[in-house]
Amino acid sequence: MWYASYGSNLYRERFVVYLRGGTAPGGRHAQRGARDRADPRDDRPLTIDRTLFFRGESRLWGGGVAAIDHQPGTEPARGRAYLITVSQFEDVVAQESRRETTPIDLDAATERGHHLTGPGPYDRLEVVDSWGGVPVVTFTHPDPRGAHDPTPPSAAYLATIISGLRESHHLDDNHIVEYLLAAPGVDRSWTGANLRQLLLSDRTS
């Protein structure tokens, strides 16, 4: 299956921590890793026809965390799809939602286009595409965008997303700033000026 990321997992070095175990760059806590610790067999950029926004507060990064709305939006989210096994996807979802395990009913998700696996912050599965008969699946918060006030993300979290956008979509600074400022939550404490400063810091770090 293809797992479609759109937040900090855009950055490959951060995502593989969920498979190999360890601490993500800029993160506060270690992840246990997956039962199958093999690297993704492939990855590629994609756009997801959903609005990116930031909500809640991350125990790993501080500040708001990325989510996508349940319905198609006017500003597609930039994503990165990783070709992984179903068991690896189960372990990624479990770690994101702070559980030991998360059995995934991929057939139910594919049939309906979405499926709820539990009450955790990333427990709503969304099938966003299919490539050669292989489903492209992501996860987001069970509540839609309008259910909660947006929350600004932390600098460390945004810096990781920026690294992923550069790495997967090869965006220049102007496009990154424009893209992030369009995501609800970012404009609560970020401006074009301090985003550009973060971009500069990320490039020189």
Secondary structure as UniProt FT lines:
FT   STRAND          2..5
FT   HELIX           8..10
FT   HELIX           12..15
FT   HELIX           17..20
FT   STRAND          22..23
FT   TURN            25..26
FT   STRAND          30..31
FT   STRAND          42..55
FT   TURN            59..61
FT   STRAND          65..68
FT   STRAND          76..83
FT   HELIX           86..96
FT   TURN            97..98
FT   HELIX           106..112
FT   STRAND          114..116
FT   TURN            121..122
FT   STRAND          124..131
FT   TURN            132..133
FT   STRAND          134..140
FT   HELIX           145..147
FT   HELIX           155..169
FT   HELIX           173..181
FT   TURN            184..185
FT   HELIX           186..188
FT   HELIX           192..204
//
